[in-house]
Amino acid sequence: MPFSIREFEALARDRLPRYVYDFMAGGADDEVTVRANENAFARLRLLPRVLRGRPKRDLGITLFGDEITMPVVLSPTAFHRLADPEGELATARAAARAGTVMIASMASTASIGDIAKAGGADLALWFQAYIQSDTGITRTLVRRAEDAGCRALVVTVDSPVFGWRERDHRNGFHHLPVGWHCENMRDLTGDGGVLDIEMVADLSWDHIDQLVAMTDLPVVLKGVLHPDDAVTAVDHGVRGLLVSNHGGRQLDTAIATIDAVADIAAVVDVPVLVDGGVRRGTDVVKALAFGARAVGVGRPVLWGLAARGEDGVTEVLELLRAEIDRALALTGCASAHEVARDLVREDRC
Ligand SMILES: Cc1cc2nc3c(=O)[nH]c(=O)nc-3n(C[C@H](O)[C@H](O)[C@H](O)COP(=O)(O)O)c2cc1C
């Protein structure tokens, strides 16, 4: 079994067709932000405490009333069937077993209803949506998420247009293999066909108001990087924030997310999550120190899925759990709640 997420990536790379690996690993333009997300974690150094008598650690946290077993959720990623034939169903089973949140992508190759069934009652399932220009379609998607028992709605707002993903253009990857679809977009046309997901460039806070009014589920904004936007979001009824630059796949040279999270956590009192470049338990501890409630992982889940299917996802999550536990022990913390801001030093490497 691989000993690290990096080793899972190497396995996945060996197993996947080139165009699929590139789609997953790649980002926008020169991929500066893809690299920056990881590098920014490495640049931060920990200042551990000793002799605090902490025999055991409790990794659990609460999100919208649900207790999850570690401060790691599965960020939404498209098209899991590209990684494994079982696709999102395998991911859902692994997330349920790990006792954490899966944020299912609107661009999944299984419907949200089928993902919910696969995960079963134990899975805290959230649904990620892109607001569509036809409000009726957005409303149908929200209802489907509610009917599937989703616990929160994540709205991605960093994608008014697609980022320029050069690897995909070079590989000619623009469509799913024949017969595969974004299953959540099925039956949304009059003739029962499958619609493409639309990126809507004129989205504004009015759309967020509309969405918040549409559902009782907590709405989480994904893709916020500026603290002023975070404050505005909360004013508009948003109940959580996922600080993200889409894994460096949208605006290249956008700030690394770990560099954005502290300023946002300081100005809002809703749960703040952060994703992008989390590859080690120590990364998670750094995010907690900066005020995040939890982190999201995108590519690591895909590497696990591509390398070893459902078991691979489980192994990736359990690797992270063990690393977080060890990092807490080595920094003198008994729980996620004990991770204090002064555990991280930016100025002294
Ligand atoms: C292959 C791939 C597909 C993605 N698809 C989506 C998506 O459908 N919706 C979305 O909001 N974010 C999507 N993302 C972004 C992730 O949710 C997340 O922000 C990012 O992967 C986090 O960075 P990490 O991969 O370094 O953990 C995708 C990312 C990847 C790598």
PDBQT file of the ligand as one rigid body, heavy atoms in Angstrom, charges set to zero:
ROOT
HETATM    1  C1  LIG A 401     -10.528  16.897 -11.809  1.00  0.00    +0.000 C 
HETATM    2  C2  LIG A 401     -11.165  17.989 -11.001  1.00  0.00    +0.000 A 
HETATM    3  C3  LIG A 401     -12.505  18.273 -11.191  1.00  0.00    +0.000 A 
HETATM    4  C4  LIG A 401     -13.118  19.275 -10.432  1.00  0.00    +0.000 A 
HETATM    5  N1  LIG A 401     -14.455  19.478 -10.579  1.00  0.00    +0.000 NA
HETATM    6  C5  LIG A 401     -15.074  20.409  -9.813  1.00  0.00    +0.000 A 
HETATM    7  C6  LIG A 401     -16.485  20.593  -9.903  1.00  0.00    +0.000 A 
HETATM    8  O1  LIG A 401     -17.186  19.917 -10.647  1.00  0.00    +0.000 OA
HETATM    9  N2  LIG A 401     -17.039  21.563  -9.124  1.00  0.00    +0.000 N 
HETATM   10  C7  LIG A 401     -16.300  22.334  -8.271  1.00  0.00    +0.000 A 
HETATM   11  O2  LIG A 401     -16.843  23.199  -7.577  1.00  0.00    +0.000 OA
HETATM   12  N3  LIG A 401     -14.962  22.154  -8.148  1.00  0.00    +0.000 NA
HETATM   13  C8  LIG A 401     -14.349  21.214  -8.892  1.00  0.00    +0.000 A 
HETATM   14  N4  LIG A 401     -12.997  21.022  -8.743  1.00  0.00    +0.000 N 
HETATM   15  C9  LIG A 401     -12.244  21.780  -7.723  1.00  0.00    +0.000 C 
HETATM   16  C10 LIG A 401     -12.237  21.040  -6.383  1.00  0.00    +0.000 C 
HETATM   17  O3  LIG A 401     -13.497  21.094  -5.766  1.00  0.00    +0.000 OA
HETATM   18  C11 LIG A 401     -11.248  21.658  -5.383  1.00  0.00    +0.000 C 
HETATM   19  O4  LIG A 401     -11.507  23.026  -5.255  1.00  0.00    +0.000 OA
HETATM   20  C12 LIG A 401      -9.793  21.434  -5.740  1.00  0.00    +0.000 C 
HETATM   21  O5  LIG A 401      -9.596  20.204  -6.386  1.00  0.00    +0.000 OA
HETATM   22  C13 LIG A 401      -8.969  21.482  -4.458  1.00  0.00    +0.000 C 
HETATM   23  O6  LIG A 401      -7.636  21.355  -4.733  1.00  0.00    +0.000 OA
HETATM   24  P1  LIG A 401      -6.804  19.966  -4.588  1.00  0.00    +0.000 P 
HETATM   25  O7  LIG A 401      -7.191  19.155  -5.786  1.00  0.00    +0.000 OA
HETATM   26  O8  LIG A 401      -5.411  20.437  -4.616  1.00  0.00    +0.000 OA
HETATM   27  O9  LIG A 401      -7.202  19.305  -3.296  1.00  0.00    +0.000 OA
HETATM   28  C14 LIG A 401     -12.365  20.022  -9.494  1.00  0.00    +0.000 A 
HETATM   29  C15 LIG A 401     -11.016  19.731  -9.319  1.00  0.00    +0.000 A 
HETATM   30  C16 LIG A 401     -10.413  18.718 -10.049  1.00  0.00    +0.000 A 
HETATM   31  C17 LIG A 401      -8.969  18.418  -9.796  1.00  0.00    +0.000 C 
ENDROOT
TORSDOF 0
